């Protein structure tokens, strides 16, 4: 858990402010249910402890059903996405998935009584929805996390994560990915994500 808090601290300088909410809905909204499913999975992962690979087995199916990893990959790659071949696009999605699972397995590594509070209001952003949560850490400052969700495959799935309600994970990745793509193309980016996944899975 400590590694997750350190990860948050390291990216707050890259904050991308979210736009004001347009409207709100009750927490019974299915988008909130998706986030509650994720939170429950994160708590199970922390309680599981053990090694990063063993925690990855716990969190992987949760991320598969709560995140739209294919869309997140496309958004993170940005305009360069349409320039990639179908094979390279699939390779990028696969690498992004491995990286995401490994990062969550690494960051949510132990349980010390943490809890999640989900806001009773679900905000609408055009066709998307935003669900805000607070991770409460015993003897530590609470961490605000917001999720942007979009309807996909008959349900609501996460397409972006905003740490401290301001730092867009997708925007941060797009900046990093763009540099790698310009220098080495899709293969270089796949290699980079695989390296991050390997580090997270150690």
C-alpha positions as CSV (number, residue, x, y, z in Angstrom):
1,X,0.0,0.0,0.0
2,X,2.9,2.3,0.7
3,X,4.1,2.0,-2.9
4,X,0.7,3.2,-4.1
5,X,0.9,6.3,-2.0
6,X,4.5,7.0,-3.3
7,X,3.2,6.5,-6.9
8,X,0.5,9.2,-6.2
9,X,3.1,11.6,-4.8
10,X,5.4,11.2,-7.8
11,X,2.8,12.3,-10.4
12,X,0.9,15.1,-8.7
13,X,3.1,17.7,-10.4
14,X,1.5,16.6,-13.8
15,X,-2.0,17.5,-12.7
16,X,-4.6,17.8,-15.4
17,X,-7.7,19.5,-14.0
18,X,-11.1,17.8,-14.5
19,X,-13.9,20.0,-15.9
20,X,-16.8,20.9,-13.6
21,X,-19.7,18.5,-13.4
22,X,-22.7,19.0,-15.5
23,X,-25.2,17.0,-13.5
24,X,-25.4,14.4,-10.8
25,X,-27.1,11.0,-10.1
26,X,-27.6,8.7,-7.2
27,X,-25.0,6.2,-6.1
28,X,-27.2,3.4,-7.2
29,X,-26.1,4.3,-10.7
30,X,-24.5,1.3,-12.4
31,X,-21.3,3.3,-13.0
32,X,-21.0,3.5,-9.2
33,X,-21.5,-0.3,-9.0
34,X,-18.5,-0.8,-11.4
35,X,-16.3,1.3,-9.1
36,X,-17.5,-0.5,-6.0
37,X,-16.6,-3.8,-7.8
38,X,-13.1,-2.4,-8.4
39,X,-12.7,-1.2,-4.8
40,X,-13.8,-4.7,-3.5
41,X,-11.2,-6.3,-5.8
42,X,-8.4,-3.9,-4.6
43,X,-9.2,-4.7,-1.0
44,X,-9.1,-8.5,-1.8
45,X,-5.7,-7.9,-3.5
46,X,-4.3,-6.1,-0.5
47,X,-5.6,-8.7,1.9
48,X,-4.1,-11.5,-0.2
49,X,-0.6,-10.1,0.3
50,X,2.1,-12.6,-0.9
51,X,4.0,-11.9,-4.1
52,X,3.2,-9.5,-6.9
53,X,2.5,-12.4,-9.3
54,X,0.0,-14.0,-6.8
55,X,-1.7,-10.6,-6.3
56,X,-1.9,-10.2,-10.1
57,X,-4.0,-13.3,-10.3
58,X,-6.4,-11.7,-7.9
59,X,-6.7,-8.3,-9.5
60,X,-6.5,-9.3,-13.2
61,X,-10.1,-10.5,-13.6
62,X,-11.4,-7.5,-11.7
63,X,-9.5,-5.1,-14.0
64,X,-10.8,-7.0,-17.1
65,X,-14.4,-6.5,-16.2
66,X,-14.2,-2.9,-14.7
67,X,-11.7,-1.3,-17.1
68,X,-12.1,-0.8,-20.8
69,X,-8.4,-1.6,-21.4
70,X,-8.6,-1.5,-25.2
71,X,-10.1,2.0,-25.2
72,X,-7.7,3.2,-22.5
73,X,-4.8,2.0,-24.7
74,X,-6.2,3.9,-27.7
75,X,-6.7,7.1,-25.6
76,X,-3.2,6.8,-24.1
77,X,-1.6,6.4,-27.5
78,X,-3.5,9.3,-28.9
79,X,-3.5,10.5,-32.5
80,X,-0.7,8.0,-33.3
81,X,-3.1,5.1,-32.8
82,X,-4.7,5.3,-36.3
83,X,-1.2,5.1,-37.8
84,X,-0.5,1.7,-36.3
85,X,-1.3,-1.6,-38.1
86,X,-4.0,-3.8,-36.6
87,X,-1.3,-6.2,-35.4
88,X,0.6,-3.4,-33.7
89,X,-2.6,-2.1,-32.2
90,X,-3.3,-5.5,-30.6
91,X,0.2,-5.8,-29.4
92,X,-0.1,-2.4,-27.7
93,X,-3.4,-3.4,-26.0
94,X,-1.9,-6.6,-24.8
95,X,1.1,-4.8,-23.4
96,X,-1.0,-2.1,-21.8
97,X,-3.1,-4.8,-20.1
98,X,0.0,-6.6,-18.7
99,X,1.4,-3.3,-17.5
100,X,-1.8,-2.2,-15.8
101,X,-2.3,-5.5,-14.0
102,X,1.3,-5.5,-12.8
103,X,1.2,-1.9,-11.6
104,X,-2.0,-2.6,-9.5
105,X,-0.5,-5.8,-8.1
106,X,2.7,-3.9,-7.1
107,X,1.0,-0.8,-5.7
108,X,-1.8,-2.6,-3.7
109,X,0.6,-4.9,-1.9
110,X,-0.6,-5.1,1.7
111,X,-3.6,-4.4,3.9
112,X,-3.6,-2.2,7.0
113,X,-7.2,-1.5,7.5
114,X,-7.8,0.6,4.4
115,X,-11.3,1.4,3.3
116,X,-13.0,3.1,0.3
117,X,-15.8,5.6,0.4
118,X,-17.8,6.1,-2.8
119,X,-19.5,9.5,-3.3
120,X,-23.3,9.3,-3.3
121,X,-23.3,11.5,-6.4
122,X,-22.4,10.3,-9.9
123,X,-21.5,13.1,-12.2
124,X,-22.4,13.2,-15.9
125,X,-19.9,14.4,-18.5
126,X,-21.7,14.2,-21.8
127,X,-22.0,10.5,-22.5
128,X,-19.5,9.6,-19.7
129,X,-19.9,9.5,-16.0
130,X,-17.5,10.3,-13.1
131,X,-17.5,8.5,-9.8
132,X,-15.5,9.9,-7.0
133,X,-14.0,7.9,-4.2
134,X,-11.8,8.4,-1.2
135,X,-9.2,5.8,0.0
136,X,-8.9,6.1,3.7
137,X,-5.6,5.0,5.1
138,X,-5.2,4.4,8.9
139,X,-2.7,6.9,10.3
140,X,-2.4,8.5,6.9
141,X,-4.0,11.2,4.7
142,X,-7.0,10.2,2.7
143,X,-6.4,9.8,-1.1
144,X,-9.0,11.1,-3.5
145,X,-9.5,9.0,-6.6
146,X,-12.0,9.8,-9.4
147,X,-13.0,7.4,-12.2
148,X,-14.3,8.3,-15.6
149,X,-16.6,5.6,-17.1
150,X,-18.1,5.0,-20.5
151,X,-20.8,2.6,-21.5
152,X,-19.3,-0.4,-23.3
153,X,-20.6,-4.0,-23.9
154,X,-23.8,-3.4,-22.0
155,X,-22.1,-2.0,-18.9
156,X,-20.1,1.0,-17.5
157,X,-16.4,0.6,-17.6
158,X,-13.5,2.8,-16.4
159,X,-11.6,4.7,-19.2
160,X,-9.5,7.1,-17.0
161,X,-8.4,7.5,-13.4
162,X,-7.8,10.8,-11.8
163,X,-5.6,10.8,-8.7
164,X,-6.2,13.5,-6.2
165,X,-9.2,14.4,-8.3
166,X,-6.9,16.1,-10.8
167,X,-4.1,13.9,-12.2
168,X,-5.4,12.2,-15.4
169,X,-3.6,8.8,-15.7
170,X,-4.4,8.8,-19.5
171,X,-3.0,12.3,-20.1
172,X,0.1,11.4,-18.2
173,X,0.6,8.2,-20.2
174,X,-0.1,10.0,-23.5
175,X,2.8,12.4,-22.8
176,X,5.1,9.5,-22.0
177,X,3.9,7.2,-24.8
178,X,4.1,9.9,-27.4
179,X,7.8,10.4,-26.9
180,X,8.5,6.7,-27.1
181,X,6.4,6.3,-30.3
182,X,8.1,9.1,-32.0
183,X,11.5,7.6,-31.3
184,X,10.9,3.9,-31.9
185,X,7.3,3.3,-33.0
186,X,4.9,0.7,-31.6
187,X,7.5,-2.0,-31.0
188,X,9.5,0.4,-28.7
189,X,6.3,1.3,-26.8
190,X,5.4,-2.4,-26.4
191,X,9.0,-3.0,-25.1
192,X,8.7,-0.1,-22.6
193,X,5.3,-1.3,-21.3
194,X,6.6,-4.9,-21.0
195,X,9.6,-3.6,-19.0
196,X,7.2,-1.7,-16.6
197,X,5.1,-4.9,-16.3
198,X,8.2,-7.0,-15.5
199,X,9.3,-4.5,-12.9
200,X,5.8,-4.5,-11.3
201,X,5.7,-8.3,-11.3
202,X,8.9,-8.8,-9.5
